[in-house]
Amino acid sequence: MRILMKQAGRLAAAMFFATSCAFCEAAIPLSLSESVEMALESDESIAAAEAGKQTAKWQLSAARRASGFNINWRSGANRIGGSDYEGYRQRYRIGLSDDPYEHRFTNSVSAEFPLYTGGRVENNIEARHHGLSSADLTLENTKQTVKYQTTEAYYNVLQRKNLVQVAESAVRMSGTQLALIEAQFSEGAVAKSDVLQMQVQLANYQQSLVSAEGTLSVAKKSLLACIGLPADTEFETTDSFSYEPFGLELSECLDYALENRPDAAAAQYTVKSAEAQKQAAKSGYRPTLSAVASKSIADEKAFRHERSEAWEAGVTLSWNVFDNMVTAANVNAAKYTAERAQAEAELLLRNVRLQTESAYIRMKAAEANIQTTAEAIKYAENRYEIAKVRYEEGVDILLAVTDAQEKLTQARTNYYTALYEYNLNKAALAKAMGVPVDIDVPRYVAARDEGKSEPRAFDEASLHPAVSADMEKTGDKK
């Protein structure tokens, strides 16, 4: 039901924005937080993770119910014949037996309650508990992934917009310079080669602008796909890149990541589930004991008992003394499943460290480049102004002007790229650290360790959305 509601909400949102765009010429404003919220409501991977959580929930329910009463009703309707029946008829004719009946209706009801299963039921329940915990954390990890993917798509739009602005500025510079050169050429002050050189420069910048606009269009459609809106929706981003220092050292980020990554915690629950399943498989070596009760009736008419009626109650002991090594094979399979889960959990922890370190180092490198490239823009602007004056006064050649234009364009590109990489790697670091979207992972794990149920642990670990936003913005551990 929850998945259907989310799909309905996504459709309603898409129809709303499509209708809004149809009745107004202006593009809709779209912030980063709005984009993330829409993606969390519409992304199919989240719906799949929620379905996985519901699957784990009902698997736990099935494992629990396996420990209760099992009531079975069996009914039969048969026609009787054969040599025995003909013998009865012969004896009936000479008065030696009762009237034989041609039909036999039977009904039996039996009830069974497991008293001892060798640990099979208990360990299956434990395994399903761990499976549900893993599903809870997998859902949180999926939401964190969707948030990062949406943030990346939004930042790509911002970066492409900035590069379009740089390309437009380059076209304007070249166009202005070309107009001056053409005026000088008409007066015989410069050679025709200078005009041609500037025309080539302008054409190159115009080509770069067309490419930048095309790349921006692709980035916009990628963002629309992330947030579940039609590809032809017109929008304008309302956020822009900014520089806000990150307040944690690498060692602190690593400690936080190892404690908070939901997929790492989910992997540990997967290991615990596999260990419980291994113990459940060993129950095949042990006997089972059940309390049983049954009653059966039979007659030539349905649900009558003149011909036969019996009941019994007691206990049944069953022990599969030799099963052709089936239990041993199942135990070995479960053993290696647990070993694989443990190895995958250790590999994941190693990747958590690597991802956190990589994102932190890239963020710091981009941070250092922000100041450097900002200063480079100032130098490039001064150089360009000097080159223009020297060329107009005939002191220098046009090549100095075009080279200064290229250097200024490249400096602006480098600055926006550094700003983009800083913000993007900061978001990647938040994802690598496991900055929460809905639940606090350590709090969830602590609640489960205290023996609280999965829904109770989930409720206690739930966070207000503003908490994760503050942590990502400032780098402070809440």
C-alpha positions as CSV (number, residue, x, y, z in Angstrom):
1,M,0.0,0.0,0.0
2,R,2.8,2.4,0.9
3,I,4.5,1.8,-2.5
4,L,1.2,2.4,-4.3
5,M,0.8,5.7,-2.4
6,K,4.3,6.8,-3.3
7,Q,3.7,6.0,-7.0
8,A,0.4,7.9,-6.9
9,G,2.2,10.9,-5.2
10,R,4.9,10.8,-7.9
11,L,2.3,10.8,-10.6
12,A,0.4,13.7,-9.0
13,A,3.7,15.7,-8.6
14,A,4.6,15.1,-12.3
15,M,1.1,16.1,-13.4
16,F,1.2,19.2,-11.3
17,F,4.6,20.4,-12.6
18,A,3.6,19.5,-16.2
19,T,0.4,21.5,-15.8
20,S,2.3,24.4,-14.3
21,C,4.7,24.5,-17.2
22,A,1.8,24.3,-19.7
23,F,0.1,27.4,-18.3
24,C,3.1,29.6,-17.7
25,E,6.0,30.6,-19.8
26,A,8.5,31.0,-16.9
27,A,10.4,28.0,-15.8
28,I,9.6,26.6,-12.3
29,P,12.1,27.4,-9.6
30,L,13.9,24.3,-8.2
31,S,16.2,24.2,-5.1
32,L,18.5,21.4,-4.1
33,S,16.4,20.5,-1.0
34,E,13.3,20.3,-3.1
35,S,15.0,18.1,-5.7
36,V,16.2,15.7,-3.0
37,E,12.8,15.6,-1.4
38,M,11.1,14.8,-4.7
39,A,13.7,12.1,-5.5
40,L,13.2,10.4,-2.1
41,E,9.4,10.3,-2.9
42,S,9.7,9.0,-6.4
43,D,12.8,6.9,-6.9
44,E,12.1,3.3,-7.9
45,S,15.1,1.9,-6.0
46,I,13.6,3.2,-2.7
47,A,10.3,1.5,-3.6
48,A,12.2,-1.7,-4.2
49,A,14.0,-1.4,-0.9
50,E,10.7,-0.8,0.9
51,A,9.3,-3.9,-0.8
52,G,12.3,-5.8,0.4
53,K,11.7,-4.6,3.9
54,Q,8.1,-5.8,3.7
55,T,9.3,-9.2,2.4
56,A,11.6,-9.5,5.4
57,K,8.8,-8.6,7.7
58,W,6.5,-11.3,6.5
59,Q,9.3,-13.8,6.4
60,L,9.8,-13.1,10.1
61,S,6.1,-13.5,10.7
62,A,6.2,-16.9,8.9
63,A,9.1,-18.1,11.0
64,R,7.3,-17.1,14.2
65,R,4.1,-18.9,13.2
66,A,6.0,-22.0,12.5
67,S,6.4,-22.4,16.3
68,G,2.6,-22.5,16.9
69,F,-0.3,-25.0,16.4
70,N,-0.7,-26.7,13.1
71,I,-4.3,-28.0,12.5
72,N,-5.0,-30.2,9.6
73,W,-8.3,-31.5,8.2
74,R,-8.5,-34.4,5.8
75,S,-11.6,-35.6,4.1
76,G,-12.2,-38.5,1.6
77,A,-15.1,-39.8,-0.5
78,N,-14.6,-43.3,-2.0
79,R,-16.6,-46.0,-3.7
80,I,-15.9,-49.5,-2.5
81,G,-15.5,-52.6,-4.7
82,G,-13.4,-55.7,-5.3
83,S,-13.4,-59.3,-4.2
84,D,-13.7,-58.5,-0.5
85,Y,-16.8,-56.4,-1.2
86,E,-18.4,-59.2,-3.2
87,G,-17.7,-61.6,-0.4
88,Y,-19.5,-59.3,2.0
89,R,-22.5,-59.2,-0.4
90,Q,-22.6,-63.0,-0.6
91,R,-22.5,-63.4,3.2
92,Y,-25.2,-60.7,3.5
93,R,-27.5,-62.7,1.2
94,I,-27.3,-65.8,3.4
95,G,-27.6,-63.7,6.6
96,L,-24.1,-64.0,7.8
97,S,-23.2,-60.2,7.8
98,D,-24.7,-56.8,7.9
99,D,-25.7,-54.9,4.8
100,P,-22.5,-53.9,3.0
101,Y,-22.1,-50.3,1.9
102,E,-20.8,-49.2,-1.5
103,H,-19.5,-45.7,-0.4
104,R,-17.2,-44.7,2.3
105,F,-16.8,-41.1,3.6
106,T,-13.9,-40.3,6.0
107,N,-13.0,-37.2,7.9
108,S,-10.0,-36.7,10.2
109,V,-8.8,-33.7,12.1
110,S,-5.3,-33.5,13.7
111,A,-3.5,-30.8,15.7
112,E,0.2,-30.7,16.3
113,F,2.3,-28.4,18.5
114,P,6.1,-28.5,18.3
115,L,7.7,-29.0,21.7
116,Y,11.3,-29.4,20.6
117,T,12.7,-28.9,17.0
118,G,16.4,-29.1,17.8
119,G,16.8,-25.4,17.4
120,R,15.3,-25.1,13.9
121,V,12.4,-22.8,14.8
122,E,14.3,-20.7,17.2
123,N,17.2,-20.1,14.9
124,N,15.0,-19.5,11.9
125,I,13.2,-16.8,13.9
126,E,16.5,-15.2,14.9
127,A,17.8,-15.3,11.3
128,R,14.6,-13.5,10.1
129,H,15.0,-10.9,12.9
130,H,18.5,-10.1,11.6
131,G,17.1,-10.1,8.0
132,L,14.6,-7.5,8.9
133,S,17.2,-5.3,10.6
134,S,19.4,-5.6,7.5
135,A,16.4,-4.6,5.4
136,D,15.8,-1.5,7.6
137,L,19.4,-0.4,7.1
138,T,19.4,-1.2,3.4
139,L,16.4,1.1,3.0
140,E,18.3,3.9,4.8
141,N,21.4,3.2,2.6
142,T,19.3,3.4,-0.5
143,K,17.9,6.7,0.5
144,Q,21.4,8.1,1.2
145,T,22.4,6.9,-2.3
146,V,19.4,8.5,-3.9
147,K,20.2,11.7,-2.1
148,Y,23.8,11.8,-3.3
149,Q,22.8,10.9,-6.8
150,T,20.3,13.8,-6.9
151,T,22.8,16.2,-5.3
152,E,25.3,15.1,-8.0
153,A,22.8,15.7,-10.8
154,Y,21.9,19.1,-9.3
155,Y,25.5,20.1,-9.0
156,N,26.1,19.0,-12.6
157,V,23.4,21.5,-13.7
158,L,25.0,24.3,-11.7
159,Q,28.4,23.5,-13.1
160,R,27.2,23.4,-16.7
161,K,25.3,26.7,-16.2
162,N,28.6,28.2,-15.0
163,L,30.5,26.9,-18.0
164,V,27.8,28.3,-20.3
165,Q,28.3,31.7,-18.7
166,V,32.1,31.4,-19.1
167,A,31.6,30.5,-22.8
168,E,29.2,33.4,-23.3
169,S,31.7,35.8,-21.7
170,A,34.4,34.5,-24.1
171,V,32.1,35.1,-27.1
172,R,31.4,38.6,-25.9
173,M,35.0,39.4,-25.4
174,S,35.9,38.1,-28.8
175,G,33.0,39.8,-30.5
176,T,33.9,43.2,-28.9
177,Q,37.6,42.7,-29.9
178,L,36.6,41.7,-33.4
179,A,34.5,44.9,-33.8
180,L,37.4,47.0,-32.7
181,I,39.9,45.3,-35.1
182,E,37.5,45.6,-38.0
183,A,37.2,49.3,-37.3
184,Q,41.0,49.6,-37.2
185,F,41.3,47.6,-40.4
186,S,38.9,49.9,-42.2
187,E,41.2,52.7,-41.2
188,G,44.2,50.8,-42.4
189,A,45.7,50.5,-38.9
190,V,45.9,46.7,-38.8
191,A,46.4,43.9,-41.2
192,K,43.7,41.7,-42.7
193,S,45.4,38.7,-40.9
194,D,44.4,40.2,-37.6
195,V,40.8,40.3,-38.6
196,L,40.9,36.7,-39.8
197,Q,42.6,35.5,-36.6
198,M,40.0,37.2,-34.5
199,Q,37.2,35.7,-36.6
200,V,38.7,32.2,-36.0
201,Q,39.0,32.9,-32.3
202,L,35.3,34.0,-32.2
203,A,34.2,31.0,-34.1
204,N,36.0,28.7,-31.7
205,Y,34.3,30.3,-28.7
206,Q,30.9,30.1,-30.4
207,Q,31.5,26.4,-31.0
208,S,32.4,26.0,-27.3
209,L,29.3,27.8,-26.3
210,V,27.1,25.5,-28.4
211,S,28.8,22.5,-26.8
212,A,28.3,23.9,-23.3
213,E,24.6,24.6,-23.9
214,G,24.1,21.0,-25.2
215,T,25.9,19.6,-22.1
216,L,23.7,21.8,-19.9
217,S,20.6,20.4,-21.6
218,V,21.7,16.9,-21.0
219,A,22.5,17.6,-17.3
220,K,19.0,19.1,-16.9
221,K,17.3,16.0,-18.3
222,S,19.4,13.8,-16.0
223,L,18.2,15.8,-13.0
224,L,14.6,15.6,-14.1
225,A,15.0,11.8,-14.4
226,C,16.4,11.7,-10.8
227,I,13.4,13.6,-9.4
228,G,10.8,11.8,-11.4
229,L,9.5,14.8,-13.6
230,P,8.8,14.7,-17.3
231,A,11.9,15.3,-19.5
232,D,10.4,18.4,-21.1
233,T,9.8,20.2,-17.8
234,E,11.3,23.7,-17.8
235,F,13.0,24.7,-14.5
236,E,15.6,27.0,-13.1
237,T,17.9,26.2,-10.3
238,T,17.7,28.5,-7.3
239,D,20.8,27.4,-5.5
240,S,24.4,28.2,-6.4
241,F,27.8,26.9,-5.4
242,S,29.3,28.3,-2.2
243,Y,32.4,27.7,-0.1
244,E,31.8,26.6,3.5
245,P,34.7,25.0,5.3
246,F,34.3,21.5,6.5
247,G,34.9,21.1,10.2
248,L,36.2,17.5,10.7
249,E,39.6,16.0,10.4
250,L,40.1,12.8,8.3
251,S,40.4,10.6,11.4
252,E,37.1,11.9,12.7
253,C,35.4,11.2,9.4
254,L,36.7,7.7,9.4
255,D,35.5,7.0,12.9
256,Y,32.1,8.4,12.1
257,A,31.8,6.4,8.9
258,L,32.7,3.1,10.6
259,E,30.0,3.7,13.1
260,N,27.3,5.2,10.9
261,R,27.4,3.5,7.5
262,P,24.1,1.8,7.1
263,D,25.3,-0.7,4.5
264,A,28.2,-1.8,6.8
265,A,25.7,-2.3,9.7
266,A,23.4,-4.2,7.4
267,A,26.3,-6.5,6.4
268,Q,26.9,-7.3,10.0
269,Y,23.2,-8.3,10.4
270,T,23.6,-10.4,7.3
271,V,26.5,-12.2,9.0
272,K,24.4,-12.8,12.1
273,S,21.5,-14.1,10.0
274,A,23.8,-16.5,8.2
275,E,25.2,-17.8,11.5
276,A,21.6,-18.4,12.8
277,Q,20.7,-20.3,9.6
278,K,23.8,-22.4,10.1
279,Q,22.6,-23.4,13.6
280,A,19.1,-24.0,12.1
281,A,20.6,-26.4,9.6
282,K,22.2,-28.4,12.5
283,S,18.8,-29.1,13.9
284,G,18.6,-32.0,11.3
285,Y,21.0,-33.9,13.5
286,R,18.6,-33.8,16.5
287,P,15.2,-35.4,17.2
288,T,11.9,-33.5,17.2
289,L,9.2,-33.8,19.7
290,S,5.6,-32.7,19.2
291,A,2.3,-32.8,21.0
292,V,-0.4,-34.3,18.8
293,A,-4.2,-34.9,19.0
294,S,-6.5,-36.3,16.3
295,K,-10.0,-37.6,15.7
296,S,-11.3,-39.6,12.7
297,I,-14.8,-40.7,11.6
298,A,-16.1,-42.9,8.7
299,D,-19.5,-43.8,7.4
300,E,-21.4,-44.5,4.2
301,K,-22.8,-40.9,4.5
302,A,-20.8,-37.8,4.7
303,F,-19.9,-36.5,8.2
304,R,-21.5,-39.5,10.0
305,H,-19.7,-41.9,12.2
306,E,-21.8,-45.0,12.6
307,R,-19.1,-47.2,10.9
308,S,-16.0,-45.8,12.6
309,E,-15.0,-43.2,15.2
310,A,-11.7,-42.9,17.0
311,W,-9.5,-40.2,18.7
312,E,-6.0,-40.2,20.1
313,A,-3.7,-37.7,21.9
314,G,-0.1,-37.8,23.0
315,V,3.4,-36.9,21.9
316,T,5.4,-37.9,18.9
317,L,9.1,-38.3,18.8
318,S,10.8,-38.3,15.4
319,W,14.5,-38.7,14.7
320,N,15.9,-39.0,11.2
321,V,18.8,-41.4,12.1
322,F,20.1,-41.6,8.6
323,D,19.3,-39.1,5.8
324,N,22.0,-40.0,3.4
325,M,24.1,-37.0,4.6
326,V,21.5,-34.4,3.5
327,T,21.8,-32.6,6.8
328,A,25.6,-32.6,6.7
329,A,25.4,-31.1,3.2
330,N,23.0,-28.4,4.4
331,V,25.2,-27.6,7.3
332,N,28.3,-27.2,5.1
333,A,26.4,-25.0,2.7
334,A,25.2,-22.8,5.6
335,K,28.7,-22.7,7.0
336,Y,30.2,-21.3,3.7
337,T,27.3,-18.9,3.3
338,A,28.2,-17.5,6.7
339,E,31.9,-17.3,5.7
340,R,31.0,-15.5,2.5
341,A,28.9,-13.0,4.4
342,Q,31.7,-12.4,6.8
343,A,34.2,-11.8,4.0
344,E,31.8,-9.5,2.2
345,A,31.3,-7.5,5.4
346,E,35.1,-7.1,5.9
347,L,35.5,-6.0,2.2
348,L,32.7,-3.5,2.7
349,L,34.4,-2.0,5.7
350,R,37.6,-1.7,3.7
351,N,35.7,0.1,1.0
352,V,34.1,2.4,3.5
353,R,37.6,3.5,4.6
354,L,38.7,3.9,1.1
355,Q,35.7,5.9,0.0
356,T,35.9,8.2,3.0
357,E,39.6,8.9,2.5
358,S,39.3,9.4,-1.2
359,A,36.3,11.8,-0.9
360,Y,38.1,13.7,1.9
361,I,41.4,14.1,0.0
362,R,39.6,15.2,-3.2
363,M,37.5,17.7,-1.3
364,K,40.6,19.2,0.4
365,A,42.5,19.4,-3.0
366,A,39.5,21.2,-4.5
367,E,39.4,23.5,-1.4
368,A,43.0,24.5,-2.0
369,N,42.3,25.2,-5.6
370,I,39.4,27.5,-4.9
371,Q,41.6,30.3,-3.5
372,T,44.3,29.7,-6.1
373,T,42.0,29.9,-9.1
374,A,40.1,32.9,-7.6
375,E,43.5,34.8,-7.6
376,A,44.3,33.5,-11.0
377,I,41.1,35.1,-12.4
378,K,42.3,38.5,-11.1
379,Y,45.7,38.1,-12.7
380,A,44.2,36.9,-16.0
381,E,41.8,39.9,-16.0
382,N,44.6,42.4,-15.5
383,R,46.7,40.7,-18.1
384,Y,43.9,40.8,-20.6
385,E,43.3,44.5,-20.0
386,I,47.0,45.2,-20.4
387,A,47.2,43.2,-23.6
388,K,44.2,45.1,-25.1
389,V,45.8,48.4,-24.4
390,R,49.2,47.4,-25.7
391,Y,47.6,46.1,-28.9
392,E,45.5,49.2,-29.5
393,E,48.6,51.3,-29.0
394,G,50.5,49.2,-31.5
395,V,53.0,48.0,-28.9
396,D,52.1,44.3,-29.0
397,I,50.7,41.9,-31.5
398,L,47.2,40.4,-31.6
399,L,48.5,37.0,-30.4
400,A,49.0,38.5,-27.0
401,V,45.4,39.6,-26.8
402,T,44.0,36.2,-27.9
403,D,46.3,34.4,-25.6
404,A,45.2,36.6,-22.7
405,Q,41.5,35.9,-23.6
406,E,42.2,32.1,-23.5
407,K,44.0,32.4,-20.2
408,L,41.1,34.4,-18.7
409,T,38.5,31.9,-20.0
410,Q,40.6,29.0,-18.6
411,A,41.0,30.7,-15.2
412,R,37.3,31.2,-14.9
413,T,36.7,27.6,-16.0
414,N,39.2,26.4,-13.4
415,Y,37.6,28.4,-10.6
416,Y,34.1,27.1,-11.3
417,T,35.5,23.6,-11.6
418,A,37.3,23.8,-8.3
419,L,34.1,25.1,-6.6
420,Y,32.1,22.3,-8.2
421,E,34.6,19.6,-7.2
422,Y,34.7,20.9,-3.6
423,N,30.9,20.8,-3.2
424,L,30.5,17.5,-5.0
425,N,33.2,15.8,-3.0
426,K,31.8,17.2,0.1
427,A,28.5,15.5,-0.8
428,A,30.4,12.4,-1.6
429,L,32.1,12.5,1.8
430,A,28.7,12.8,3.5
431,K,27.6,9.7,1.6
432,A,30.8,7.8,2.4
433,M,30.4,8.7,6.1
434,G,26.8,7.6,6.2
435,V,25.2,11.0,7.2
436,P,21.6,10.0,7.9
437,V,18.5,10.7,5.9
438,D,15.9,9.0,8.1
439,I,17.5,7.0,10.9
440,D,20.5,7.2,13.1
441,V,22.3,3.9,12.6
442,P,24.2,3.7,16.0
443,R,20.9,4.4,17.8
444,Y,19.1,1.7,15.8
445,V,21.9,-0.9,16.5
446,A,21.9,0.0,20.2
447,A,18.1,-0.5,20.4
448,R,18.3,-3.8,18.7
449,D,21.2,-4.9,21.0
450,E,18.9,-4.1,23.9
451,G,16.4,-6.6,22.5
452,K,13.9,-4.1,21.2
453,S,11.8,-5.0,18.1
454,E,12.7,-3.8,14.7
455,P,9.8,-1.3,14.4
456,R,10.6,0.0,17.9
457,A,14.2,0.4,17.1
458,F,13.3,2.1,13.8
459,D,11.1,4.6,15.6
460,E,13.7,5.4,18.3
461,A,16.3,5.9,15.6
462,S,14.2,8.2,13.4
463,L,15.6,11.6,12.8
464,H,14.1,15.0,11.9
465,P,15.2,15.8,8.3
466,A,16.9,19.0,9.6
467,V,19.5,17.0,11.6
468,S,21.1,15.3,8.6
469,A,21.1,18.7,6.7
470,D,23.0,20.4,9.5
471,M,25.5,17.6,9.7
472,E,26.2,17.7,6.0
473,K,26.5,21.5,6.0
474,T,28.8,22.0,8.9
475,G,30.6,18.7,9.3
476,D,29.6,18.6,12.9
477,K,28.7,15.3,14.6
478,K,25.3,15.5,16.2
